[in-house]
């Protein structure tokens, strides 16, 4: 995969990750002297209107819920080939998956981290949203602006599978990552609610 030089006004520095539906690039905003993450819908899905709508729903939801525990959306746009993209806050300290790959997290630190993750998920649940795909890869870390070089914030990311409960009565579609899904998420007849995220 060849990196584009620019996406909108953002200079592309490197690839951050590739998923089933999107590619994420590290971009640099010259005007504001800051790094951003740019999530671009995968080319093979760009003509599927349902996928495009779901892609946009994620960013509209993040914007509506804007909270310090959720990844912030700076802007959205469209590439010359018509694929949509979103400009997001860059989680400069990586993901929980990265940290677990490096080794186990000590008990007290793990409990603090769990408390912060729960606080982020509580923001979603208070707003009637079920994430449905809470995995270590969707728990991100961002440097806090406190002046303490070790301070960081936990961010909940990738709401692509999230659904607002009010608008999704009778939500039954199977979605999630095997190994992290609640058992009811594998039952096509089950109604998924906030308990799936708690699992």
N, C-alpha and C positions, 0 to 999 in steps of 0.2 A: 504494500500500500504506500503510495507516494503522498507525502505531506503537502498540502496546499501551502502557498506562501502567505496568503491572507484569507481570512474569513471575515467579511465585512471590513471594518477598520482594524481588526486585530491581527497582529503578526503571529504566525504559528511557529512555535518553538519545538514541540515534539508530541508524539502520540502518548496519551495517558492510558487508553484502554479501548478495547473493541468488544461489543456485546452483540446479542442476536439482532437487536433493532437499531443500534446506534454506535457511533464511534465518538470518542471523547478526545479532544486535543487540548494541549496547554497553549494558551494564547497570551499575548502581551498587549495591553492597552497603552499605547504610547502617550495618548493625551492625558491619562490619569496616572501613568507610571505604576501600573499594577498588573499582576498576572490574573488570568481568568481561565475557567474550564469552559470549553465550547463543545456542546453535545449536538452532533449532526445525525439526522435520521439516515439509516443505511440505505444505499442506493436501491437494493433489491426490494425495499418496502415503500419506496417513495411514491409509487402510483396506487398503493392500496389506501383508499380514502379512510377506512376504519382505523388503520394503523396511524395515518397522519393525524387523525382526530385525537386518538389516544395519546400520541406524542405531544400534541399541543395542550391536551387536558392536564398533563403532568405539570407544565409550567404555569398554566393559569391557576391551578390549585396551589402551587407553591407561592405564587404572587398573592393570591387571596389570603392565604394563611400566614403570610410573612411573619417569621418568628426567629429569634436567635438560635433556636435548636434545629432549624430546618435550613437546607441549602438555599441561599438567596439567588433569585433570578435578577440579572441586571438588564437583559434585553433579549429580544427574539428577532429572527430575520430569516431570509431565504437566500440560498446560494443561487448563482446564475442558472444552475441546472434544475432549479425548482425545489430542491430539498430544504426542509425547514431546519433551523438550528436554534439553540438557546445558549445564551452567555450566562454562566453561573459563577458563583464564588468558587475559587479554587481552594480545595482542602489541601493545604500545603504540608500537612503532617501525615498524609496517607490515610489508610483505612484500618479497621480492626482486623481484617484479613491479613494485611501486611504484618501487623504486630503479632498475631497468633502464629504466623509462619516463622517468626523469629524465636518463638518459645512461649511457654505459659506465662500468664499475667499473675503476679503474686496476689494472694487472697484479698488483703485490704485494698489494693489498687483496683482489683477486679470488682469489688463491691461498690467502690466509688463510681467506677465506669458504668456499672449496671444501673446505678441510681440516675446518672446523667442520661443514659439511653431511655430509661423509663420516663424521665421528665420530657424528653422529646416526643416519645410515643403518646404521652398524655396530651400533648398539644394537639396531635392528630385526633385522638379520641374525643376530646372536648369539642372539636369542630365536626364530629360525625364522620370521620374518615378512618377507614381501615387500610393499613399499609399493604398487608398480605405477602410481603416478601422481605421481612427483616432478616438479613444475613450479615455476616461480618464484612462483606464487601460493600454493604449499604450503610455502614456506620463509619463516618468520616471524622477526621480531626483537623481543626483549623487553629492557627496561632491566635491567641486572644490578644486584644489591644490593651492589655493591662500594664505593659511595661516590663512585666516579669517574662524573661526569655523562655521559661519553661511552661508558662500558662497556655492552655489551649481549651478550645470548645469542642464538644461533641456535636456533630451534625447528622441528622437523619436525611438520607438521600434516596434517589430513585423511586419516586412515587408513581412510576409508570403503571404499576399494578393496583394502585390505590383507587378506591371508589368512595365517593361521598354516600354515606348510608341513606341519607334522605332521598337521593336521586337513584338509588340502586336497590330498592325494595325487592327482595327475592333474588339477590345476587347469588348465582350458582356456578359461574364459570370457574373451572379449575385453573388456578394460577399460583405460582410460587416456585421456590427452589426445593427439590426433593432433599430431605435431610434437615430442612429448616421449617417445613410446612407443618401446620397443625393437622391432625388426622382428618378433620372434617373438610380440609381443602382438597383432599383426594376423593371425596364423595360428590359425584356430580349432582346429587339431589340436595345436598346440604346448603343451608343459608349461612354465609360467612359473616361474622360480626367481630367486634373488638377482641373477643376471647382468642381469636386466631393469632393476633399479634402478641398476646400475653404468653401463649404457648411457647 
